[in-house]
């Protein structure tokens, strides 16, 4: 009913109507809706509910395959309700999925609703879609890529293969022999090969908009960070959950260091894991994080042309809050895991008690970011010289340390510093100071919350301060003053 095919003459008229309705913005969602309504006008009168369903069907089809010639051909051949919205064709760009912006870790955790997530680095580059078609006579379809071609499309879906010939060459090298046709979502970044790290977008913007020469490519090399796969083996993966798409991507792509890499990301489910990932992203000067639901269902599917809460964008601005840094002392250490196994991976830091004549310290944060491998080796040796002991072993917590009746398990160190006083002073930066029912730093110095202390949010190690003695470390009174200087201090939630 109203969704059947049409003859050649009707197809020609329909094509003209769709082009007229689309205007010049043939790739935008509004133009997709115009195409849908124009098609409905020609193909018959539908009831309101059917009309809405038909409009959605045409919109979804165009978002995956934004080519009005193909849309008209499919409408004439199959009718509206015969359209297949999920069909991805290499060589025809898919409208990219977008992320919803969030402003805090708490909002991310709330949006995820307890589901596991992927905290993926948000690179400061240019979004691109990579279309790979292996060399075979059958690979090139109507309106698709030529056999053996790599084509690159911008977020706007304009083709930019000529601007990045080195990207096309790198992708061809990363695809194993006999690799099937695929469509990948990625970010292209300017790249410092000597330092092995991506560079800011401003550097990439200096690359010529038209085809760069070999010399220009060498002067400003790039790296592709691939984070999703939309189609592989001739099959669309749009409706597959993210865990399945990630597995397909790892099976498909062979990374080439500094040229084609998989986007860096960490899986997690807690605010603490997300905070650590955000600090790590800031340290590598990334824009922040893309936090993606790892729910193993349709909720984590790829939604072309839509902004979804399955993807959340958390900018690094969130952790760049405090202008000043603090000088703190290490009093405990945590056993390293993963690549830090065999040494220390994080430390418990404390501030100085400001009372006259006091040689006491109060824990204020746990820090595990900002350290180089050399830093960790040096500080591990420092702790060994200081007689580090397991908390359940000889000595236990130092008597010169003010602790609550019990520390939550994730804050209790694996090793305490057993010397009569701290051995070092470290400079630390943080996003903010917040009230804490766990730590006793500045306890009693805040009339607003006399029973609570202060904690640093998003702490990260900056450098050791050999020029300072522990008695010159930041005091609890100085932390209280910094806390009150925060414009938003009254609304900060208690940290545990």
Secondary structure in CASP SS format (residue, H / E / C, confidence):
PFRMAT SS
TARGET T0000
AUTHOR 0000-0000-0000
METHOD secondary structure of the structure
MODEL  1
X C 1.00
X C 1.00
X C 1.00
X C 1.00
X C 1.00
X C 1.00
X C 1.00
X H 1.00
X H 1.00
X H 1.00
X H 1.00
X H 1.00
X H 1.00
X H 1.00
X H 1.00
X H 1.00
X H 1.00
X H 1.00
X H 1.00
X H 1.00
X H 1.00
X H 1.00
X C 1.00
X C 1.00
X C 1.00
X C 1.00
X C 1.00
X C 1.00
X H 1.00
X H 1.00
X H 1.00
X H 1.00
X H 1.00
X H 1.00
X H 1.00
X H 1.00
X H 1.00
X H 1.00
X H 1.00
X H 1.00
X H 1.00
X H 1.00
X H 1.00
X C 1.00
X C 1.00
X C 1.00
X C 1.00
X H 1.00
X H 1.00
X H 1.00
X H 1.00
X H 1.00
X H 1.00
X H 1.00
X H 1.00
X H 1.00
X H 1.00
X H 1.00
X H 1.00
X H 1.00
X H 1.00
X H 1.00
X H 1.00
X H 1.00
X C 1.00
X C 1.00
X C 1.00
X H 1.00
X H 1.00
X H 1.00
X H 1.00
X H 1.00
X H 1.00
X H 1.00
X H 1.00
X H 1.00
X H 1.00
X H 1.00
X C 1.00
X H 1.00
X H 1.00
X H 1.00
X C 1.00
X C 1.00
X C 1.00
X C 1.00
X C 1.00
X C 1.00
X C 1.00
X C 1.00
X C 1.00
X C 1.00
X C 1.00
X C 1.00
X C 1.00
X C 1.00
X C 1.00
X E 1.00
X E 1.00
X E 1.00
X E 1.00
X E 1.00
X C 1.00
X C 1.00
X H 1.00
X H 1.00
X H 1.00
X H 1.00
X H 1.00
X H 1.00
X H 1.00
X H 1.00
X C 1.00
X C 1.00
X C 1.00
X C 1.00
X E 1.00
X E 1.00
X E 1.00
X E 1.00
X E 1.00
X E 1.00
X C 1.00
X C 1.00
X C 1.00
X E 1.00
X E 1.00
X E 1.00
X E 1.00
X E 1.00
X E 1.00
X E 1.00
X C 1.00
X C 1.00
X C 1.00
X C 1.00
X C 1.00
X C 1.00
X C 1.00
X C 1.00
X C 1.00
X C 1.00
X C 1.00
X C 1.00
X C 1.00
X C 1.00
X C 1.00
X C 1.00
X C 1.00
X E 1.00
X E 1.00
X E 1.00
X E 1.00
X E 1.00
X C 1.00
X C 1.00
X C 1.00
X C 1.00
X E 1.00
X C 1.00
X H 1.00
X H 1.00
X H 1.00
X H 1.00
X H 1.00
X H 1.00
X H 1.00
X H 1.00
X H 1.00
X H 1.00
X H 1.00
X H 1.00
X H 1.00
X H 1.00
X E 1.00
X C 1.00
X C 1.00
X C 1.00
X C 1.00
X C 1.00
X C 1.00
X E 1.00
X E 1.00
X E 1.00
X E 1.00
X E 1.00
X E 1.00
X E 1.00
X E 1.00
X E 1.00
X E 1.00
X E 1.00
X C 1.00
X C 1.00
X C 1.00
X C 1.00
X E 1.00
X E 1.00
X C 1.00
X C 1.00
X H 1.00
X H 1.00
X H 1.00
X H 1.00
X H 1.00
X C 1.00
X C 1.00
X C 1.00
X C 1.00
X C 1.00
X C 1.00
X C 1.00
X C 1.00
X H 1.00
X H 1.00
X H 1.00
X H 1.00
X H 1.00
X H 1.00
X C 1.00
X C 1.00
X E 1.00
X E 1.00
X E 1.00
X E 1.00
X E 1.00
X E 1.00
X E 1.00
X E 1.00
X E 1.00
X E 1.00
X E 1.00
X C 1.00
X C 1.00
X E 1.00
X E 1.00
X C 1.00
X C 1.00
X C 1.00
X C 1.00
X C 1.00
X H 1.00
X H 1.00
X H 1.00
X H 1.00
X H 1.00
X H 1.00
X H 1.00
X H 1.00
X H 1.00
X H 1.00
X H 1.00
X E 1.00
X C 1.00
X C 1.00
X E 1.00
X C 1.00
X C 1.00
X C 1.00
X E 1.00
X E 1.00
X E 1.00
X C 1.00
X C 1.00
X E 1.00
X E 1.00
X E 1.00
X E 1.00
X C 1.00
X C 1.00
X H 1.00
X H 1.00
X H 1.00
X H 1.00
X H 1.00
X H 1.00
X H 1.00
X H 1.00
X H 1.00
X H 1.00
X H 1.00
X H 1.00
X H 1.00
X C 1.00
X C 1.00
X C 1.00
X C 1.00
X E 1.00
X E 1.00
X E 1.00
X E 1.00
X E 1.00
X E 1.00
X C 1.00
X C 1.00
X C 1.00
X C 1.00
X H 1.00
X H 1.00
X H 1.00
X C 1.00
X C 1.00
X C 1.00
X C 1.00
X C 1.00
X C 1.00
X E 1.00
X E 1.00
X E 1.00
X E 1.00
X E 1.00
X E 1.00
X E 1.00
X E 1.00
X E 1.00
X H 1.00
X H 1.00
X H 1.00
X H 1.00
X C 1.00
X C 1.00
X C 1.00
X C 1.00
X C 1.00
X C 1.00
X E 1.00
X E 1.00
X E 1.00
X E 1.00
X E 1.00
X E 1.00
X E 1.00
X E 1.00
X E 1.00
X E 1.00
X C 1.00
X C 1.00
X H 1.00
X H 1.00
X H 1.00
X C 1.00
X C 1.00
X C 1.00
X E 1.00
X E 1.00
X E 1.00
X E 1.00
X E 1.00
X E 1.00
X E 1.00
X E 1.00
X E 1.00
X C 1.00
X C 1.00
X C 1.00
X C 1.00
X C 1.00
X C 1.00
X C 1.00
X C 1.00
X E 1.00
X E 1.00
X E 1.00
X E 1.00
X E 1.00
X E 1.00
X E 1.00
X C 1.00
X C 1.00
X C 1.00
X C 1.00
X C 1.00
X H 1.00
X H 1.00
X H 1.00
X H 1.00
X H 1.00
X H 1.00
X H 1.00
X H 1.00
X H 1.00
X H 1.00
X H 1.00
X H 1.00
X H 1.00
X C 1.00
X C 1.00
X C 1.00
X E 1.00
X E 1.00
X C 1.00
X C 1.00
X C 1.00
X C 1.00
X C 1.00
X C 1.00
X C 1.00
X C 1.00
X C 1.00
X C 1.00
X E 1.00
X E 1.00
X C 1.00
X C 1.00
X C 1.00
X C 1.00
X C 1.00
X C 1.00
X C 1.00
X C 1.00
X C 1.00
X C 1.00
X C 1.00
X C 1.00
X E 1.00
X E 1.00
X C 1.00
X C 1.00
X C 1.00
X C 1.00
X C 1.00
X C 1.00
X C 1.00
X C 1.00
X C 1.00
X E 1.00
X E 1.00
X E 1.00
X E 1.00
X C 1.00
X C 1.00
X E 1.00
X E 1.00
X E 1.00
X E 1.00
X E 1.00
X C 1.00
X C 1.00
X C 1.00
X C 1.00
X C 1.00
X C 1.00
X C 1.00
X C 1.00
X C 1.00
X C 1.00
X H 1.00
X H 1.00
X H 1.00
X C 1.00
X C 1.00
X C 1.00
X E 1.00
X E 1.00
X E 1.00
X E 1.00
X E 1.00
X C 1.00
X C 1.00
X E 1.00
X E 1.00
X E 1.00
X E 1.00
X E 1.00
X C 1.00
X C 1.00
X C 1.00
X C 1.00
X C 1.00
X H 1.00
X H 1.00
X H 1.00
X C 1.00
X C 1.00
X E 1.00
X H 1.00
X H 1.00
X H 1.00
X H 1.00
X H 1.00
X H 1.00
X H 1.00
X H 1.00
X H 1.00
X H 1.00
X C 1.00
X C 1.00
X C 1.00
X H 1.00
X H 1.00
X H 1.00
X C 1.00
X C 1.00
X C 1.00
X E 1.00
X C 1.00
END
